[in-house]
């Protein structure tokens, strides 16, 4: 598989995974009577960030710097870039 195809596959899978995270987070919030607001909200936030980054990368294409979403940026601000990416 070419590196270009792998790039688009990887980012497409990231977008699909982000959609699943958002859907799961909303389900956690809705099915828990509000008790799952924090974990569900975190899942929705991470899912939305995955969608944002994946679509941004697809839009800009391979060979450009990767898109960094707001959630990843928060992790990087709390830690350094490397540790923030690992924690994310």
N, CA, C and O atoms as a Tinker XYZ file with bonds, in Angstrom:
   352  protein
     1  N      0.855000   -1.177000    0.000000    73     2
     2  CA     0.000000    0.000000    0.000000    64     1     3
     3  C      0.897000    1.236000    0.000000    63     2     4     5
     4  O      1.878000    1.307000    0.740000    81     3
     5  N      0.551000    2.185000   -0.823000    73     3     6
     6  CA     1.365000    3.396000   -0.907000    64     5     7
     7  C      1.190000    4.240000    0.352000    63     6     8     9
     8  O      0.200000    4.108000    1.073000    81     7
     9  N      2.152000    5.094000    0.599000    73     7    10
    10  CA     2.082000    5.941000    1.790000    64     9    11
    11  C      0.911000    6.916000    1.702000    63    10    12    13
    12  O      0.327000    7.276000    2.724000    81    11
    13  N      0.569000    7.340000    0.503000    73    11    14
    14  CA    -0.568000    8.250000    0.323000    64    13    15
    15  C     -1.878000    7.542000    0.674000    63    14    16    17
    16  O     -2.720000    8.102000    1.376000    81    15
    17  N     -2.047000    6.328000    0.190000    73    15    18
    18  CA    -3.254000    5.548000    0.506000    64    17    19
    19  C     -3.332000    5.272000    2.000000    63    18    20    21
    20  O     -4.406000    5.348000    2.596000    81    19
    21  N     -2.199000    4.952000    2.603000    73    19    22
    22  CA    -2.161000    4.696000    4.042000    64    21    23
    23  C     -2.545000    5.953000    4.828000    63    22    24    25
    24  O     -3.244000    5.866000    5.837000    81    23
    25  N     -2.092000    7.112000    4.369000    73    23    26
    26  CA    -2.426000    8.383000    5.008000    64    25    27
    27  C     -3.943000    8.590000    5.031000    63    26    28    29
    28  O     -4.523000    8.892000    6.074000    81    27
    29  N     -4.576000    8.421000    3.863000    73    27    30
    30  CA    -6.020000    8.641000    3.779000    64    29    31
    31  C     -6.797000    7.571000    4.543000    63    30    32    33
    32  O     -7.818000    7.875000    5.161000    81    31
    33  N     -6.333000    6.337000    4.511000    73    31    34
    34  CA    -6.977000    5.263000    5.271000    64    33    35
    35  C     -6.901000    5.543000    6.768000    63    34    36    37
    36  O     -7.901000    5.434000    7.478000    81    35
    37  N     -5.715000    5.902000    7.240000    73    35    38
    38  CA    -5.518000    6.169000    8.665000    64    37    39
    39  C     -6.403000    7.320000    9.133000    63    38    40    41
    40  O     -7.031000    7.224000   10.187000    81    39
    41  N     -6.461000    8.386000    8.378000    73    39    42
    42  CA    -7.268000    9.529000    8.780000    64    41    43
    43  C     -8.761000    9.258000    8.628000    63    42    44    45
    44  O     -9.564000    9.757000    9.416000    81    43
    45  N     -9.137000    8.471000    7.619000    73    43    46
    46  CA   -10.541000    8.073000    7.479000    64    45    47
    47  C    -11.001000    7.224000    8.645000    63    46    48    49
    48  O    -12.103000    7.410000    9.161000    81    47
    49  N    -10.158000    6.293000    9.059000    73    47    50
    50  CA   -10.472000    5.468000   10.224000    64    49    51
    51  C    -10.569000    6.350000   11.471000    63    50    52    53
    52  O    -11.424000    6.114000   12.325000    81    51
    53  N     -9.717000    7.349000   11.584000    73    51    54
    54  CA    -9.780000    8.271000   12.718000    64    53    55
    55  C    -11.091000    9.034000   12.772000    63    54    56    57
    56  O    -11.643000    9.258000   13.849000    81    55
    57  N    -11.590000    9.437000   11.602000    73    55    58
    58  CA   -12.874000   10.139000   11.549000    64    57    59
    59  C    -14.004000    9.204000   11.974000    63    58    60    61
    60  O    -14.868000    9.591000   12.760000    81    59
    61  N    -14.002000    7.983000   11.460000    73    59    62
    62  CA   -15.036000    7.006000   11.821000    64    61    63
    63  C    -14.972000    6.701000   13.318000    63    62    64    65
    64  O    -16.008000    6.624000   13.978000    81    63
    65  N    -13.775000    6.530000   13.852000    73    63    66
    66  CA   -13.627000    6.276000   15.287000    64    65    67
    67  C    -14.127000    7.460000   16.100000    63    66    68    69
    68  O    -14.740000    7.274000   17.152000    81    67
    69  N    -13.875000    8.672000   15.627000    73    67    70
    70  CA   -14.367000    9.862000   16.314000    64    69    71
    71  C    -15.880000    9.909000   16.354000    63    70    72    73
    72  O    -16.469000   10.259000   17.377000    81    71
    73  N    -16.515000    9.554000   15.235000    73    71    74
    74  CA   -17.990000    9.514000   15.191000    64    73    75
    75  C    -18.506000    8.489000   16.198000    63    74    76    77
    76  O    -19.487000    8.745000   16.896000    81    75
    77  N    -17.853000    7.336000   16.277000    73    75    78
    78  CA   -18.276000    6.311000   17.239000    64    77    79
    79  C    -18.080000    6.793000   18.680000    63    78    80    81
    80  O    -18.907000    6.505000   19.545000    81    79
    81  N    -16.997000    7.521000   18.943000    73    79    82
    82  CA   -16.777000    8.062000   20.282000    64    81    83
    83  C    -17.861000    9.067000   20.654000    63    82    84    85
    84  O    -18.367000    9.047000   21.776000    81    83
    85  N    -18.217000    9.940000   19.727000    73    83    86
    86  CA   -19.270000   10.924000   19.994000    64    85    87
    87  C    -20.582000   10.207000   20.278000    63    86    88    89
    88  O    -21.274000   10.535000   21.242000    81    87
    89  N    -20.925000    9.238000   19.450000    73    87    90
    90  CA   -22.175000    8.494000   19.623000    64    89    91
    91  C    -22.196000    7.765000   20.964000    63    90    92    93
    92  O    -23.211000    7.780000   21.661000    81    91
    93  N    -21.093000    7.134000   21.327000    73    91    94
    94  CA   -21.010000    6.434000   22.606000    64    93    95
    95  C    -21.102000    7.408000   23.774000    63    94    96    97
    96  O    -21.791000    7.133000   24.756000    81    95
    97  N    -20.416000    8.541000   23.679000    73    95    98
    98  CA   -20.474000    9.543000   24.742000    64    97    99
    99  C    -21.871000   10.075000   24.960000    63    98   100   101
   100  O    -22.307000   10.242000   26.099000    81    99
   101  N    -22.580000   10.342000   23.868000    73    99   102
   102  CA   -23.963000   10.816000   23.984000    64   101   103
   103  C    -24.820000    9.738000   24.630000    63   102   104   105
   104  O    -25.677000   10.049000   25.457000    81   103
   105  N    -24.606000    8.477000   24.267000    73   103   106
   106  CA   -25.361000    7.373000   24.869000    64   105   107
   107  C    -25.078000    7.257000   26.362000    63   106   108   109
   108  O    -25.994000    7.020000   27.149000    81   107
   109  N    -23.827000    7.421000   26.755000    73   107   110
   110  CA   -23.470000    7.356000   28.173000    64   109   111
   111  C    -24.186000    8.453000   28.950000    63   110   112   113
   112  O    -24.728000    8.213000   30.029000    81   111
   113  N    -24.182000    9.649000   28.394000    73   111   114
   114  CA   -24.846000   10.773000   29.063000    64   113   115
   115  C    -26.347000   10.530000   29.151000    63   114   116   117
   116  O    -26.944000   10.709000   30.213000    81   115
   117  N    -26.954000   10.128000   28.053000    73   115   118
   118  CA   -28.403000    9.960000   28.004000    64   117   119
   119  C    -28.916000    8.798000   28.818000    63   118   120   121
   120  O    -29.986000    8.896000   29.417000    81   119
   121  N    -28.186000    7.701000   28.858000    73   119   122
   122  CA   -28.672000    6.506000   29.537000    64   121   123
   123  C    -28.391000    6.504000   31.038000    63   122   124   125
   124  O    -28.880000    5.633000   31.757000    81   123
   125  N    -27.619000    7.459000   31.509000    73   123   126
   126  CA   -27.236000    7.443000   32.924000    64   125   127
   127  C    -28.035000    8.443000   33.755000    63   126   128   129
   128  O    -27.772000    8.615000   34.945000    81   127
   129  N    -28.987000    9.087000   33.146000    73   127   130
   130  CA   -29.758000   10.089000   33.886000    64   129   131
   131  C    -28.899000   11.260000   34.333000    63   130   132   133
   132  O    -29.189000   11.887000   35.352000    81   131
   133  N    -27.865000   11.555000   33.597000    73   131   134
   134  CA   -26.992000   12.679000   33.933000    64   133   135
   135  C    -25.774000   12.306000   34.750000    63   134   136   137
   136  O    -24.845000   13.104000   34.867000    81   135
   137  N    -25.756000   11.101000   35.323000    73   135   138
   138  CA   -24.610000   10.696000   36.146000    64   137   139
   139  C    -23.354000   10.469000   35.307000    63   138   140   141
   140  O    -22.236000   10.562000   35.815000    81   139
   141  N    -23.541000   10.176000   34.036000    73   139   142
   142  CA   -22.400000    9.939000   33.162000    64   141   143
   143  C    -21.980000   11.172000   32.392000    63   142   144   145
   144  O    -21.324000   11.070000   31.355000    81   143
   145  N    -22.356000   12.342000   32.896000    73   143   146
   146  CA   -22.066000   13.577000   32.171000    64   145   147
   147  C    -20.561000   13.787000   31.971000    63   146   148   149
   148  O    -20.125000   14.153000   30.879000    81   147
   149  N    -19.777000   13.559000   33.012000    73   147   150
   150  CA   -18.333000   13.805000   32.901000    64   149   151
   151  C    -17.661000   12.795000   31.967000    63   150   152   153
   152  O    -16.997000   13.207000   31.016000    81   151
   153  N    -17.813000   11.480000   32.207000    73   151   154
   154  CA   -17.139000   10.559000   31.275000    64   153   155
   155  C    -17.709000   10.635000   29.862000    63   154   156   157
   156  O    -16.964000   10.540000   28.887000    81   155
   157  N    -19.030000   10.805000   29.745000    73   155   158
   158  CA   -19.624000   10.929000   28.418000    64   157   159
   159  C    -19.174000   12.193000   27.717000    63   158   160   161
   160  O    -18.908000   12.179000   26.515000    81   159
   161  N    -19.086000   13.290000   28.459000    73   159   162
   162  CA   -18.630000   14.552000   27.889000    64   161   163
   163  C    -17.187000   14.476000   27.423000    63   162   164   165
   164  O    -16.833000   15.018000   26.376000    81   163
   165  N    -16.356000   13.800000   28.207000    73   163   166
   166  CA   -14.960000   13.614000   27.794000    64   165   167
   167  C    -14.874000   12.787000   26.520000    63   166   168   169
   168  O    -14.061000   13.068000   25.639000    81   167
   169  N    -15.714000   11.772000   26.430000    73   167   170
   170  CA   -15.709000   10.932000   25.233000    64   169   171
   171  C    -16.187000   11.733000   24.020000    63   170   172   173
   172  O    -15.620000   11.606000   22.935000    81   171
   173  N    -17.218000   12.549000   24.192000    73   171   174
   174  CA   -17.699000   13.387000   23.103000    64   173   175
   175  C    -16.605000   14.365000   22.667000    63   174   176   177
   176  O    -16.387000   14.562000   21.472000    81   175
   177  N    -15.925000   14.972000   23.628000    73   175   178
   178  CA   -14.858000   15.921000   23.305000    64   177   179
   179  C    -13.714000   15.284000   22.547000    63   178   180   181
   180  O    -13.219000   15.849000   21.571000    81   179
   181  N    -13.287000   14.105000   22.991000    73   179   182
   182  CA   -12.197000   13.412000   22.295000    64   181   183
   183  C    -12.644000   12.954000   20.908000    63   182   184   185
   184  O    -11.870000   13.014000   19.953000    81   183
   185  N    -13.887000   12.498000   20.799000    73   183   186
   186  CA   -14.397000   12.082000   19.495000    64   185   187
   187  C    -14.470000   13.241000   18.518000    63   186   188   189
   188  O    -14.071000   13.114000   17.360000    81   187
   189  N    -14.984000   14.378000   18.990000    73   187   190
   190  CA   -15.057000   15.557000   18.130000    64   189   191
   191  C    -13.662000   15.999000   17.702000    63   190   192   193
   192  O    -13.463000   16.430000   16.566000    81   191
   193  N    -12.708000   15.891000   18.606000    73   191   194
   194  CA   -11.330000   16.248000   18.276000    64   193   195
   195  C    -10.759000   15.307000   17.219000    63   194   196   197
   196  O    -10.056000   15.749000   16.310000    81   195
   197  N    -11.059000   14.008000   17.331000    73   195   198
   198  CA   -10.591000   13.047000   16.329000    64   197   199
   199  C    -11.193000   13.346000   14.958000    63   198   200   201
   200  O    -10.506000   13.247000   13.941000    81   199
   201  N    -12.466000   13.710000   14.929000    73   199   202
   202  CA   -13.111000   14.073000   13.670000    64   201   203
   203  C    -12.440000   15.310000   13.082000    63   202   204   205
   204  O    -12.118000   15.344000   11.894000    81   203
   205  N    -12.234000   16.313000   13.907000    73   203   206
   206  CA   -11.614000   17.567000   13.464000    64   205   207
   207  C    -10.221000   17.322000   12.889000    63   206   208   209
   208  O     -9.892000   17.804000   11.805000    81   207
   209  N     -9.409000   16.569000   13.626000    73   207   210
   210  CA    -8.045000   16.314000   13.166000    64   209   211
   211  C     -8.025000   15.466000   11.897000    63   210   212   213
   212  O     -7.274000   15.761000   10.968000    81   211
   213  N     -8.845000   14.413000   11.850000    73   211   214
   214  CA    -8.865000   13.548000   10.682000    64   213   215
   215  C     -9.325000   14.277000    9.432000    63   214   216   217
   216  O     -8.704000   14.154000    8.376000    81   215
   217  N    -10.415000   15.041000    9.543000    73   215   218
   218  CA   -10.899000   15.787000    8.384000    64   217   219
   219  C     -9.919000   16.884000    7.985000    63   218   220   221
   220  O     -9.738000   17.157000    6.798000    81   219
   221  N     -9.286000   17.513000    8.973000    73   219   222
   222  CA    -8.276000   18.531000    8.665000    64   221   223
   223  C     -7.102000   17.946000    7.913000    63   222   224   225
   224  O     -6.601000   18.545000    6.961000    81   223
   225  N     -6.667000   16.779000    8.339000    73   223   226
   226  CA    -5.554000   16.122000    7.649000    64   225   227
   227  C     -5.944000   15.701000    6.240000    63   226   228   229
   228  O     -5.152000   15.848000    5.309000    81   227
   229  N     -7.152000   15.181000    6.073000    73   227   230
   230  CA    -7.618000   14.781000    4.748000    64   229   231
   231  C     -7.714000   16.008000    3.844000    63   230   232   233
   232  O     -7.308000   15.958000    2.682000    81   231
   233  N     -8.241000   17.092000    4.366000    73   231   234
   234  CA    -8.396000   18.316000    3.579000    64   233   235
   235  C     -7.044000   18.869000    3.114000    63   234   236   237
   236  O     -6.885000   19.256000    1.956000    81   235
   237  N     -6.074000   18.899000    4.035000    73   235   238
   238  CA    -4.769000   19.473000    3.704000    64   237   239
   239  C     -3.864000   18.487000    2.962000    63   238   240   241
   240  O     -2.937000   18.898000    2.264000    81   239
   241  N     -4.131000   17.199000    3.111000    73   239   242
   242  CA    -3.391000   16.184000    2.370000    64   241   243
   243  C     -2.069000   15.804000    3.011000    63   242   244   245
   244  O     -1.608000   16.452000    3.951000    81   243
   245  N     -1.464000   14.740000    2.487000    73   243   246
   246  CA    -0.178000   14.290000    3.023000    64   245   247
   247  C      0.928000   15.290000    2.708000    63   246   248   249
   248  O      0.824000   16.068000    1.759000    81   247
   249  N      1.957000   15.263000    3.490000    73   247   250
   250  CA     3.090000   16.159000    3.261000    64   249   251
   251  C      2.948000   17.508000    3.930000    63   250   252   253
   252  O      3.812000   18.370000    3.773000    81   251
   253  N      1.874000   17.704000    4.672000    73   251   254
   254  CA     1.680000   18.952000    5.417000    64   253   255
   255  C      1.678000   18.619000    6.903000    63   254   256   257
   256  O      1.441000   17.470000    7.278000    81   255
   257  N      1.937000   19.604000    7.746000    73   255   258
   258  CA     1.882000   19.328000    9.190000    64   257   259
   259  C      0.495000   18.833000    9.590000    63   258   260   261
   260  O     -0.517000   19.289000    9.057000    81   259
   261  N      0.464000   17.902000   10.528000    73   259   262
   262  CA    -0.805000   17.352000   10.982000    64   261   263
   263  C     -1.654000   18.397000   11.699000    63   262   264   265
   264  O     -1.133000   19.270000   12.393000    81   263
   265  N     -2.960000   18.293000   11.519000    73   263   266
   266  CA    -3.899000   19.175000   12.197000    64   265   267
   267  C     -3.905000   18.848000   13.682000    63   266   268   269
   268  O     -3.942000   17.678000   14.064000    81   267
   269  N     -3.868000   19.869000   14.514000    73   267   270
   270  CA    -3.914000   19.692000   15.972000    64   269   271
   271  C     -5.204000   20.301000   16.473000    63   270   272   273
   272  O     -5.434000   21.501000   16.325000    81   271
   273  N     -6.047000   19.472000   17.067000    73   271   274
   274  CA    -7.326000   19.929000   17.593000    64   273   275
   275  C     -7.184000   20.562000   18.966000    63   274   276   277
   276  O     -6.115000   20.551000   19.575000    81   275
   277  N     -8.299000   21.115000   19.433000    73   275   278
   278  CA    -8.297000   21.833000   20.709000    64   277   279
   279  C     -7.999000   20.927000   21.898000    63   278   280   281
   280  O     -7.292000   21.331000   22.821000    81   279
   281  N     -8.529000   19.714000   21.883000    73   279   282
   282  CA    -8.298000   18.805000   23.012000    64   281   283
   283  C     -6.829000   18.401000   23.076000    63   282   284   285
   284  O     -6.230000   18.405000   24.152000    81   283
   285  N     -6.251000   18.057000   21.942000    73   283   286
   286  CA    -4.822000   17.705000   21.931000    64   285   287
   287  C     -3.975000   18.899000   22.366000    63   286   288   289
   288  O     -2.980000   18.737000   23.072000    81   287
   289  N     -4.374000   20.096000   21.941000    73   287   290
   290  CA    -3.645000   21.304000   22.334000    64   289   291
   291  C     -3.697000   21.491000   23.856000    63   290   292   293
   292  O     -2.704000   21.897000   24.460000    81   291
   293  N     -4.838000   21.200000   24.476000    73   291   294
   294  CA    -4.930000   21.280000   25.947000    64   293   295
   295  C     -3.940000   20.327000   26.612000    63   294   296   297
   296  O     -3.255000   20.697000   27.565000    81   295
   297  N     -3.871000   19.106000   26.104000    73   295   298
   298  CA    -2.917000   18.131000   26.648000    64   297   299
   299  C     -1.484000   18.634000   26.466000    63   298   300   301
   300  O     -0.664000   18.534000   27.379000    81   299
   301  N     -1.193000   19.170000   25.293000    73   299   302
   302  CA     0.162000   19.676000   25.034000    64   301   303
   303  C      0.491000   20.871000   25.907000    63   302   304   305
   304  O      1.644000   21.041000   26.304000    81   303
   305  N     -0.494000   21.705000   26.217000    73   303   306
   306  CA    -0.247000   22.845000   27.100000    64   305   307
   307  C     -0.024000   22.405000   28.536000    63   306   308   309
   308  O      0.767000   23.009000   29.261000    81   307
   309  N     -0.718000   21.358000   28.944000    73   307   310
   310  CA    -0.571000   20.864000   30.313000    64   309   311
   311  C      0.766000   20.156000   30.485000    63   310   312   313
   312  O      1.452000   20.342000   31.490000    81   311
   313  N      1.133000   19.340000   29.495000    73   311   314
   314  CA     2.430000   18.652000   29.477000    64   313   315
   315  C      3.276000   19.340000   28.406000    63   314   316   317
   316  O      2.949000   20.452000   27.992000    81   315
   317  N      4.336000   18.715000   27.957000    73   315   318
   318  CA     5.031000   19.199000   26.758000    64   317   319
   319  C      4.397000   18.498000   25.548000    63   318   320   321
   320  O      3.502000   17.670000   25.719000    81   319
   321  N      4.842000   18.812000   24.352000    73   319   322
   322  CA     4.221000   18.245000   23.148000    64   321   323
   323  C      4.255000   16.732000   23.129000    63   322   324   325
   324  O      3.240000   16.091000   22.856000    81   323
   325  N      5.406000   16.156000   23.414000    73   323   326
   326  CA     5.551000   14.699000   23.366000    64   325   327
   327  C      4.660000   14.035000   24.423000    63   326   328   329
   328  O      3.865000   13.151000   24.101000    81   327
   329  N      4.794000   14.453000   25.655000    73   327   330
   330  CA     4.005000   13.841000   26.740000    64   329   331
   331  C      2.512000   14.111000   26.566000    63   330   332   333
   332  O      1.681000   13.270000   26.910000    81   331
   333  N      2.176000   15.282000   26.033000    73   331   334
   334  CA     0.773000   15.583000   25.762000    64   333   335
   335  C      0.192000   14.646000   24.729000    63   334   336   337
   336  O     -0.936000   14.175000   24.880000    81   335
   337  N      0.957000   14.366000   23.667000    73   335   338
   338  CA     0.487000   13.426000   22.648000    64   337   339
   339  C      0.359000   12.017000   23.207000    63   338   340   341
   340  O     -0.577000   11.297000   22.861000    81   339
   341  N      1.278000   11.620000   24.058000    73   339   342
   342  CA     1.209000   10.294000   24.666000    64   341   343
   343  C     -0.008000   10.211000   25.587000    63   342   344   345
   344  O     -0.733000    9.216000   25.567000    81   343
   345  N     -0.233000   11.243000   26.389000    73   343   346
   346  CA    -1.394000   11.238000   27.307000    64   345   347
   347  C     -2.708000   11.290000   26.539000    63   346   348   349
   348  O     -3.701000   10.702000   26.968000    81   347
   349  N     -2.722000   11.985000   25.412000    73   347   350
   350  CA    -3.933000   12.097000   24.610000    64   349   351
   351  C     -4.284000   10.742000   24.036000    63   350   352
   352  O     -5.279000   10.613000   23.322000    81   351
